[in-house]
């Protein structure tokens, strides 16, 4: 799944993404860390791994990087 960074707080390492259908999904520091990133910026395209059980983002990474398995 892909989306676009809507917000990102470098101190908390959390933020939100907009999916292509306009749905906003928040992500937490654990999802950010799982993707191996150091920084995100507004408008950046990202790949998302979403948990099937609760619909939360499990990992977020750049669209050019593979998602962790």
FENQUI-V689515 format. One record per residue. PHI is phi in radians with two decimals (NA if undefined). Layout:
<<PHI> <PHI>>
This chain:
<<NA> <-2.16> <-2.78> <-2.18> <-1.10> <-1.70> <-2.44> <-2.70> <-1.96> <-1.12> <-1.23> <-1.63> <1.00> <-2.32> <3.10> <-2.59> <-2.22> <-1.82> <-1.31> <-1.09> <-1.53> <1.63> <-1.25> <-1.70> <-2.15> <-1.42> <-2.32> <-1.89> <-1.07> <-1.15> <-1.16> <-1.12> <-1.12> <-1.12> <-1.51> <1.28> <-1.57> <-1.97> <-2.82> <-2.31> <-2.33> <-0.94> <1.51> <-1.28> <-1.40> <-2.38> <-1.68> <-2.22> <-1.85> <-1.92> <-1.20> <-1.26> <-1.28> <-2.27> <1.30> <-1.47> <-1.30> <-1.64> <-2.68> <-2.34> <-2.62> <-1.13> <-1.15> <-1.58> <-1.80> <-1.31> <-1.29> <-1.15> <-1.59>>
